[in-house]
Amino acid sequence: MEMITVESSAIAKIGYDPDTATLIIEFVKGNSIYEYYDVPQYEFDNLMGADSLGSYASKNIYKVYRQQKIS
């Protein structure tokens, strides 16, 4: 999966696989990486278009979708 480098104080990179609806977020702090499952395409699009990636993800991704730390 291609990871996109983003400009954010909290998020370093974001990747999305529309076939599996899996969102991957690599965080700036600790270089931790999480997978979020069953994330609809529109949610990824909204995240990428948000003025603040961290704020959007905090409100709409982190506690909403099932997740797993992978690194």
C-alpha positions, -999 to 999 in steps of 0.1 A, spaced: 0 0 0 13 34 -9 19 57 21 13 94 15 35 119 34 12 146 49 17 179 66 5 175 101 20 179 136 5 146 147 4 124 115 34 116 93 19 93 66 -14 80 56 -23 50 34 -56 36 22 -66 3 5 -101 7 -10 -104 -30 -17 -102 -39 20 -113 -5 34 -82 -4 55 -67 29 66 -31 31 79 -19 60 99 18 65 108 21 89 137 49 115 142 54 106 179 71 73 184 68 64 148 38 42 157 16 28 129 -20 18 133 -44 1 109 -81 10 110 -106 -14 95 -138 -10 76 -132 26 69 -153 38 40 -137 56 10 -156 88 18 -140 89 53 -105 86 38 -114 114 13 -127 136 40 -96 130 61 -73 139 32 -93 171 26 -95 182 62 -79 215 73 -65 196 103 -58 159 98 -52 153 135 -85 169 145 -105 152 118 -90 118 127 -95 123 164 -132 131 159 -140 106 131 -115 78 130 -96 69 161 -124 58 184 -149 50 157 -133 22 137 -117 -10 149 -80 -6 151 -47 -25 156 -12 -12 163 11 -28 138 44 -10 146 
